[in-house]
Amino acid sequence: MRFSILLLTAGLLIVTISGMAQTSPIESVLFQGGTDQSAVSPEEAVYRVHRTEVPARTRLDSLFYVASKRLAMVIITTWQPTGDTLTLVEGWRANGKRSYSRPQLGHKTHGEYLGYDAQGRLREKSAYAEGKRVATECYGETGSPSPCGDYQYTEKMPVFPGGQQALLSYIGRSIRYPGKALKERRQGRVFVTFAVDETGRVRDTRVAEGISPELDAEALRVLRGLPRFEPGQQNGEVVPVYFTVPVTFSIK
């Protein structure tokens, strides 16, 4: 089986699949939540997933933000005859720029990880062997070598007190609906990016995809007030890690 894949910076994905004479691909659409990517109803979903699968062989998932319909992630999974699972995860920003490319063997990063900034420029190139980072290079805005900074993916990710569901519950009960937005009946999801630093504190909050000035500001206020996380780790060292989470505003 052979995949020919073309990923365009505009957020388009073109895939040609050959060598499938005996098994036809199955296409489906499903909906997933945010950070845990569990199956949810369309009304609760963060992602709409377009799936093309050849059972026990390959699966291609293209994840689109429900709110904006923009491409968020592409996941290509291949099941090997040995029983191993090879996965390539491509992340995309709301502006259509690639965020990262992460190969996996099973659930561990394995191969060359590439990280990009908000303008789609390569900022990190790291070599992994079964979850262990063995080499890394970082680059500045001009493409020249630069000291390495924050991560978007680490061997041990930061953990919110009580886990992922506790984080979503905290965000939900902390929202104070702005009066102007309520009067104008503005609602939807604001996607906020923030870093969890080496001490577990939240910093560098910014809106990745907003709705209105009032709702964007409220989302930032809530995220800036988050309690401390358990910090992330890379190669046994505590490091800053970036997240993007949805803050939902709904008028009932």
Secondary structure as UniProt FT lines:
FT   STRAND          2..7
FT   TURN            9..10
FT   STRAND          13..18
FT   STRAND          26..32
FT   TURN            35..36
FT   TURN            42..44
FT   STRAND          47..54
FT   TURN            55..57
FT   STRAND          58..65
FT   TURN            66..68
FT   STRAND          71..79
FT   TURN            81..82
FT   STRAND          85..92
FT   TURN            94..95
FT   STRAND          98..105
FT   TURN            106..107
FT   STRAND          108..109
FT   STRAND          111..116
FT   TURN            118..119
FT   STRAND          122..129
FT   TURN            130..131
FT   STRAND          132..139
FT   TURN            141..142
FT   TURN            161..162
FT   HELIX           164..174
FT   HELIX           179..183
FT   TURN            184..185
FT   STRAND          188..196
FT   TURN            198..199
FT   STRAND          202..209
FT   HELIX           213..224
FT   STRAND          232..234
FT   TURN            235..236
FT   STRAND          237..239
FT   STRAND          241..249
//
